Amino acid sequence: MAEVKNIFDVVGRSLGAQMVRLNAVASNLANMESKAGSAETAFKPIRPVFQTVFSENYGESGLASVDAIEVVPLDRKPELIYEPGHPNSDEQGYVYKAPVNSDEEMVDMLEASRQYQNNLEVISTVRTLMMRTINMGK
């Protein structure tokens, strides 16, 4: 695991974590209408697990960031739907629909997108400040 050395490391890790979050939301939304023949094979929504990463000299620099350390399935039961004509239906004619809440996913997507945008704004601001500092020395 690479060390957190400067603001660019903080933002880079943060951008990566939010990208994992956005990919999880995309996967959940893509599989929202999927149906399976059993509860065990039905799609389960996923969420990333985040962990705070501190720099080695956190006491002096105060630098910390975040990493997405894994993506885990949520413990939700699939929705049981009676569809006897569906190719995946069981002997009783039921299919198991993925338990994905589109409203929840959209809120998570908006939040992750805003966090991603905030991180891009930090990079832009730091770049601007560095250029002003360089120009002051000319």
C-alpha positions in Angstrom: 0.0 0.0 0.0 1.5 3.3 -1.0 2.0 6.0 1.6 0.0 9.2 1.8 2.7 11.8 1.3 0.9 14.9 0.0 -2.4 16.4 -1.1 -2.2 14.7 -4.5 -2.1 11.3 -2.7 -5.1 12.2 -0.6 -7.1 13.3 -3.6 -6.0 10.4 -5.8 -7.0 7.8 -3.2 -10.3 9.6 -2.7 -11.0 9.7 -6.4 -10.3 6.0 -6.7 -12.6 5.2 -3.7 -15.5 7.2 -5.2 -14.9 5.5 -8.6 -15.3 2.1 -6.9 -18.5 3.4 -5.3 -19.9 4.6 -8.7 -19.1 1.3 -10.3 -21.0 -0.5 -7.5 -24.0 1.7 -8.1 -23.8 1.1 -11.9 -23.7 -2.7 -11.3 -26.6 -2.5 -8.9 -28.7 -0.5 -11.4 -27.7 -2.7 -14.3 -28.9 -5.8 -12.4 -32.0 -4.2 -10.9 -34.5 -6.1 -13.0 -32.6 -9.4 -13.1 -34.5 -12.5 -12.1 -33.3 -15.9 -11.0 -34.7 -19.3 -10.3 -33.6 -19.4 -6.7 -32.9 -17.0 -3.8 -29.3 -18.2 -3.7 -28.6 -17.3 -7.4 -30.5 -14.0 -7.4 -28.3 -10.9 -7.7 -27.5 -9.2 -4.4 -26.8 -5.4 -4.4 -23.2 -4.6 -3.5 -21.5 -1.8 -1.5 -17.8 -0.8 -1.1 -16.2 -0.9 2.3 -14.0 2.1 3.0 -11.0 2.4 5.3 -9.2 5.5 6.5 -5.6 5.6 5.5 -3.3 7.9 7.6 0.1 9.2 6.6 3.1 7.9 8.5 3.6 11.3 10.0 -0.1 12.0 10.6 0.7 13.9 13.8 2.8 16.4 11.9 1.1 16.6 8.6 -2.5 15.7 9.4 -2.8 13.9 6.0 -5.3 11.1 5.8 -7.3 9.7 2.9 -9.6 6.8 2.2 -9.4 3.5 0.3 -12.1 1.1 -0.9 -10.8 -2.1 0.6 -13.5 -4.5 -0.6 -16.9 -4.7 -2.2 -19.4 -6.8 -0.3 -22.9 -8.0 -1.1 -25.8 -6.7 1.0 -27.8 -9.1 3.1 -31.2 -8.6 1.5 -33.7 -11.1 0.5 -34.8 -11.1 -3.2 -38.4 -10.3 -4.1 -40.5 -13.3 -4.9 -42.6 -12.8 -8.0 -45.1 -15.2 -9.6 -44.2 -15.5 -13.2 -44.9 -19.0 -14.4 -43.9 -18.3 -18.1 -40.5 -16.9 -17.2 -37.6 -19.2 -18.3 -36.0 -19.0 -14.8 -39.1 -19.7 -12.8 -39.0 -22.5 -10.3 -41.5 -25.5 -10.1 -44.1 -23.3 -8.4 -43.8 -20.6 -11.1 -41.9 -18.1 -9.0 -38.8 -16.0 -9.9 -36.5 -14.2 -7.5 -36.0 -10.5 -8.4 -32.9 -8.6 -7.3 -33.6 -6.5 -4.2 -32.2 -3.3 -5.6 -33.9 0.0 -4.5 -33.5 2.4 -7.4 -34.1 5.5 -5.2 -31.4 4.4 -2.8 -29.0 3.8 -5.7 -29.7 7.2 -7.3 -29.0 9.0 -4.0 -25.8 7.0 -3.6 -24.8 7.8 -7.1 -25.4 11.6 -6.6 -23.4 11.6 -3.4 -20.5 9.7 -4.9 -20.6 12.0 -8.0 -20.5 15.1 -5.8 -17.6 13.7 -3.8 -15.8 13.0 -7.0 -16.4 16.5 -8.3 -15.2 18.0 -4.9 -12.0 16.1 -5.3 -11.5 17.4 -8.8 -12.1 20.9 -7.5 -9.4 20.4 -4.8 -6.9 19.4 -7.5 -7.8 22.5 -9.6 -7.5 24.8 -6.6 -4.1 23.3 -5.6 -2.9 23.7 -9.1 -4.0 27.3 -9.3 -2.4 28.1 -6.0 0.9 26.5 -7.1 0.9 28.5 -10.3 0.3 31.7 -8.4 3.2 30.8 -6.0 5.5 30.2 -8.9 4.5 33.4 -10.6 5.2 35.3 -7.4 8.8 34.2 -7.5 9.4 35.6 -11.0 
